[in-house]
């Protein structure tokens, strides 16, 4: 398979700055890596893209501009590094991107460690598969990573261990943002763990979707946050010891903390904005790092990528809905604005980097 010496990549030129497509040298593989052609099979857009562009989350880029972004990658393996035996050239695969030059999804080729790659499920399209990597890993890290203050989760035992999917039966959970990509996977992981009731916020128009994923109670997202704790108490009198906030603005974080019982864990996906004056000993706030490329989460990522294809092929997990946006890398800035302004709904936008001319 012919591999070009150069490829096109989308660069963020500076904090809150414009994007520019540039031709750059293609990647050189190290042992254990595979080179993935991010072709008509797809790259997904996520809220983290605009947040690392415009907000304090730009710290994730390390000040290294021009920067490459893109967290969801689907493509074809075109080259194998030394020692790679689990895959073959021509395999259709997916992986999570990152902010390094090799891993970022907003380019035509990526290079990634083979143990963090999985085959595209036979029952899913490439676009559907592009909805999986970041959102599922962010949900999973929030559930399964041990509890610390940063880069951690609630310490829930993974559903695939010991084949015990009901180990948290009778334990309620509250999830902010059930119709978001992360929220949809959080609902599914909660159901697989046996949590009940599974209470989430969402638009009433997504009630059927959220219930199909496992939510037992949907609270209208337009309800004033000040009324949420009382609304939750109407549903269950059992203390809620796990709140997953897939939105994580300051208001939802503080409301989630109010809902949380003593000795509980609030998992958030942005920087900690809980009012310091209300924090009490025993109620943990943990900031989730939704990436297997973070050292402490790598073991979880490798464990998941061994199984992830089978979960979707067997129907254990369901992907989120997607919307294809034509135009290749050139389409990303406008599509990103739709994500930023919240007009996408309960689906993920997908571009095809190889359409870039």
Secondary structure, 3 states (H helix, E strand, C coil): CCCCCEEEEEEECCCCCCEEEEEEECCCCCCCEEEEECCCCCEECCHHHHHHHHCHHHHHHCCCCCEECCCEEEEEEEEECCCCCCCCCCCEEEEECCCCCCCCCCECEEEEEHHHCEECCCCCCHHHHCCCHHHHHHHHHHHHCCCCCECCCCCCCCCCHHHCCCCCCCCCEEEECCCCHHHHHHHHHHHHHCCCCEEEEECHHHHHHHHHHCCCEEEECCCCHHHHHHHHHHHCCCCCCEEEECCCCHHHHHHHHHHCCCCCEEEECCCCCCCHHHCCCCCEEEECCCCCCCHHHHHHHHHHHCCHHHHHHCCCCCCCEEEECCCHHHHHHHHHHHHHCCCCCCEEEEECHHHCC
